[in-house]
């Protein structure tokens, strides 16, 4: 009788012992909010040849956001993140000025290679942005040792648009004056923008891309040019 009871007990308990429990992660102690920093190489798409040939230097951008990350209960490798921050872009030109303070209906892009010109000239914008991401992490328990990927979208409101020029020269390249000129105006720019975003990386480093779905300038004042940013992202999640 004892042998029969022992065999029955072993038969009933063996499946429970042999079954491997599903692995879950306790993410309750992980910080939900974190800082995202992005450094980018900036490019305009849809640029007319007359402008494209005069775009020079290392055009670049810098973005910084505070984001709140919420893992999915059903699959903790997936999460959604919402944030707020500032995105900037600096586009450089050689022997060309962009007269954003002009009273004309069309934004003037003026070549300056036959007269006085600036050694350094850039057009800069800054937007208040709200990014939204759908994220994947291969190992959410240890994000610093995890392969990560994300797709998202962000919307923004224009805070500032200006041109900045340094060192006035004559047509032959000799310096006329070592001064800096700065002009501010948002007249020709779209006040809102939307961009599609993507990134992939490992640990705190990722490669990211962001492509504007809206034009940089208002309809009719310039060609339908859009901003493309590609660069390095640093983030804990």
Protein Blocks (a to p, Z undefined) as FASTA:
>chain_A
ZZmmmmmmmmmmmmmmmpccdddddfklpcfbdcdddddddddehiafklmmmggcjddd
dddddddddddfklmkbccdddddddddddddehiacdfkbcbfbdcdddfklmccdfbd
cdddddddddddddddfblmlmmlcccddddddddddfbdcdddehiadfkopafbfcdc
ddddfklpcfbdcdddddddehjbccdddddfbdfbdghiaccdddddddddddfZZ
